[in-house]
Amino acid sequence: MQTVTISVVNAFVDGGTGGNPAGIVLDADRFDQATKQRIATRVGLSETAFVSTSAVADFNLEFFTPVRQIAHCGHATIAAFSYLAQQGILTKTHSSRETVDGPRAVYMDGTRAFMEQAAPTYQFPDLLDAEVTPQRVLQSLGLSSTDLLDDQLPLVANTGNSFLLIPVRSAAIVERISPDLQAIEHISERLGLVGYYVFSPDTQKPDRDAGTRMFAPAYGIPEEAATGMAAGPLACYLYDYLKLRKTTLLIEQGHLMQPPSPSLLTARLQTERGLITGLLVGGSAQVSHTIEIGIPTAMLSDCSN
C-alpha cells in the first residue's frame, strides 16, 4: 500500500469561517481515472481536485464528485490554486488551468483566487425539453408560481456548466424549500444540468446581491455550501435579466444549510457596451485538515504504464 495525502481546503470562506471543502491531490499524473474516482469516493466531499502537469497551461485540474467526474468545479479550483499559492508552488499572480474546453485563466488577487469563466448563454428549460415546465420545476422544490420573483421564470444558464436558475421573492422562500431530490435529479439529467441554483435578491447579510441554495443530486450532491460555477451564471443573470448594473457582485450561499456553512462568492463581470463578454469568480480559501488514504501499489504501477 502507498499512502496518498489529500488536503481539505475550504473555498469561499465568509469572514474566515464556513466555505465549501474540497479535496486537493497533488502529483495526480500517477493515477488513472478509475483510481481518481475511487479516491474521490472515499474522500466523500462534493468535489476532489486532482492537480497534474499540463502541456497547454500551468496546471491540469480534474474534478470528481463521489459518483462521477465533472467538467468544471468552481470551489475546487479556488481551493486548489489558493493551496498551490500557500504552499509556494504557485508564485505568480497570473496563472492558468487546463480544462476540457481549453485553457482558462486563474488570477491571484492578494490572498483571493479568481477563475475565468465563459460569457453566458441562456435557455428556457421547456424549450430544451417540453416536459420540463416551470410548474414541474417548482413542484420539485415544494414551491408554487406565487413564490417566483415578479415576471421571472426558471432559466438554464451556462458559463461552462449548465445550472437551472430559479428566482424567488425572498430569503424566507429560499429557506423553506423542500427539495425532492429524485425529481431534481430526473430533471437535471433531462436538461444536462449540474443542478439547481435557487436564489433571491433578499439576503441574510447586508450589502450582498443574492442569497442562494444549490442542489445537484445527479452528481451525488444533495446540497452544496458554495458553487463557483453557478455563481458566475447567476451574476450574469442579475445583470442581464434583473438589470442590476454592477460589475462586481457578492453572492452568499451555505447560510441556510443544516448545519450552516456560510460562503461568500465574488463575481466580476467584463462588459462591453452593456454586453457581458466574460467574467471571473473568486474568493478566499483556507486549509482545514488532511486525509490519508491507502492505495494498492499495483494500482499506481498500472497508472504509469
Solvent accessible surface area in square Angstrom, and as a share of the most:
residue,aa,sasa,rsa
1,M,158,0.71
2,Q,74,0.33
3,T,78,0.45
4,V,1,0.00
5,T,69,0.40
6,I,0,0.00
7,S,8,0.05
8,V,2,0.01
9,V,0,0.00
10,N,30,0.16
11,A,0,0.00
12,F,0,0.00
13,V,14,0.08
14,D,9,0.05
15,G,82,0.79
16,G,39,0.38
17,T,81,0.47
18,G,22,0.21
19,G,1,0.01
20,N,6,0.03
21,P,42,0.26
22,A,0,0.00
23,G,0,0.00
24,I,2,0.01
25,V,0,0.00
26,L,47,0.23
27,D,101,0.52
28,A,0,0.00
29,D,82,0.42
30,R,76,0.28
31,F,8,0.03
32,D,60,0.31
33,Q,83,0.37
34,A,51,0.39
35,T,1,0.01
36,K,10,0.04
37,Q,40,0.18
38,R,124,0.45
39,I,0,0.00
40,A,0,0.00
41,T,70,0.41
42,R,147,0.54
43,V,17,0.10
44,G,47,0.45
45,L,37,0.18
46,S,21,0.13
47,E,5,0.02
48,T,1,0.00
49,A,0,0.00
50,F,0,0.00
51,V,7,0.04
52,S,12,0.08
53,T,105,0.61
54,S,28,0.18
55,A,108,0.84
56,V,94,0.54
57,A,18,0.14
58,D,55,0.29
59,F,30,0.13
60,N,29,0.15
61,L,7,0.04
62,E,31,0.14
63,F,2,0.01
64,F,6,0.02
65,T,0,0.00
66,P,27,0.17
67,V,89,0.51
68,R,88,0.32
69,Q,79,0.35
70,I,9,0.04
71,A,46,0.36
72,H,1,0.00
73,C,7,0.04
74,G,2,0.02
75,H,2,0.01
76,A,0,0.00
77,T,0,0.00
78,I,0,0.00
79,A,0,0.00
80,A,0,0.00
81,F,0,0.00
82,S,1,0.00
83,Y,26,0.10
84,L,2,0.01
85,A,33,0.26
86,Q,92,0.41
87,Q,97,0.43
88,G,48,0.46
89,I,88,0.45
90,L,11,0.06
91,T,123,0.72
92,K,105,0.44
93,T,84,0.49
94,H,120,0.54
95,S,9,0.06
96,S,24,0.15
97,R,0,0.00
98,E,49,0.22
99,T,16,0.09
100,V,112,0.64
101,D,87,0.45
102,G,25,0.24
103,P,77,0.49
104,R,26,0.09
105,A,22,0.17
106,V,0,0.00
107,Y,68,0.26
108,M,26,0.12
109,D,61,0.32
110,G,69,0.66
111,T,113,0.66
112,R,77,0.28
113,A,0,0.00
114,F,1,0.00
115,M,0,0.00
116,E,60,0.27
117,Q,3,0.01
118,A,41,0.32
119,A,43,0.33
120,P,23,0.15
121,T,89,0.52
122,Y,58,0.22
123,Q,70,0.31
124,F,80,0.33
125,P,2,0.01
126,D,57,0.29
127,L,130,0.65
128,L,88,0.44
129,D,23,0.12
130,A,85,0.66
131,E,91,0.41
132,V,0,0.00
133,T,44,0.26
134,P,22,0.14
135,Q,106,0.47
136,R,84,0.31
137,V,0,0.00
138,L,5,0.02
139,Q,126,0.56
140,S,4,0.02
141,L,0,0.00
142,G,47,0.46
143,L,14,0.07
144,S,54,0.35
145,S,73,0.47
146,T,99,0.58
147,D,10,0.05
148,L,11,0.06
149,L,33,0.17
150,D,89,0.46
151,D,146,0.76
152,Q,32,0.14
153,L,87,0.43
154,P,1,0.01
155,L,2,0.01
156,V,9,0.05
157,A,0,0.00
158,N,46,0.23
159,T,1,0.01
160,G,20,0.19
161,N,11,0.06
162,S,21,0.13
163,F,2,0.01
164,L,0,0.00
165,L,0,0.00
166,I,0,0.00
167,P,0,0.00
168,V,0,0.00
169,R,116,0.42
170,S,29,0.19
171,A,13,0.10
172,A,66,0.51
173,I,17,0.09
174,V,2,0.01
175,E,100,0.45
176,R,131,0.48
177,I,12,0.06
178,S,76,0.49
179,P,47,0.30
180,D,70,0.36
181,L,63,0.31
182,Q,150,0.67
183,A,32,0.25
184,I,0,0.00
185,E,69,0.31
186,H,83,0.37
187,I,3,0.02
188,S,1,0.01
189,E,93,0.42
190,R,101,0.37
191,L,18,0.09
192,G,57,0.55
193,L,6,0.03
194,V,10,0.06
195,G,0,0.00
196,Y,0,0.00
197,Y,0,0.00
198,V,0,0.00
199,F,0,0.00
200,S,0,0.00
201,P,55,0.35
202,D,66,0.34
203,T,29,0.17
204,Q,89,0.40
205,K,84,0.36
206,P,110,0.69
207,D,132,0.68
208,R,40,0.14
209,D,17,0.09
210,A,0,0.00
211,G,8,0.08
212,T,5,0.03
213,R,23,0.08
214,M,1,0.00
215,F,2,0.01
216,A,0,0.00
217,P,20,0.12
218,A,8,0.06
219,Y,29,0.11
220,G,33,0.32
221,I,5,0.02
222,P,80,0.50
223,E,37,0.17
224,E,6,0.03
225,A,5,0.04
226,A,0,0.00
227,T,10,0.06
228,G,0,0.00
229,M,2,0.01
230,A,0,0.00
231,A,0,0.00
232,G,0,0.00
233,P,0,0.00
234,L,0,0.00
235,A,0,0.00
236,C,0,0.00
237,Y,1,0.01
238,L,2,0.01
239,Y,13,0.05
240,D,36,0.19
241,Y,80,0.30
242,L,48,0.24
243,K,125,0.53
244,L,56,0.28
245,R,132,0.48
246,K,85,0.36
247,T,67,0.39
248,T,65,0.38
249,L,0,0.00
250,L,52,0.26
251,I,0,0.00
252,E,2,0.01
253,Q,1,0.01
254,G,2,0.02
255,H,32,0.14
256,L,27,0.13
257,M,36,0.16
258,Q,156,0.69
259,P,110,0.69
260,P,79,0.50
261,S,26,0.17
262,P,32,0.20
263,S,0,0.00
264,L,39,0.19
265,L,0,0.00
266,T,6,0.04
267,A,1,0.00
268,R,73,0.27
269,L,12,0.06
270,Q,83,0.37
271,T,51,0.30
272,E,111,0.50
273,R,233,0.85
274,G,36,0.34
275,L,124,0.62
276,I,18,0.09
277,T,76,0.44
278,G,6,0.05
279,L,0,0.00
280,L,23,0.11
281,V,0,0.00
282,G,0,0.00
283,G,4,0.04
284,S,36,0.23
285,A,11,0.08
286,Q,75,0.33
287,V,64,0.37
288,S,59,0.38
289,H,95,0.42
290,T,80,0.47
291,I,50,0.25
292,E,123,0.55
293,I,8,0.04
294,G,21,0.20
295,I,4,0.02
296,P,54,0.34
297,T,73,0.42
298,A,69,0.54
299,M,41,0.18
300,L,18,0.09
301,S,55,0.36
302,D,90,0.47
303,C,24,0.14
304,S,92,0.59
305,N,157,0.81
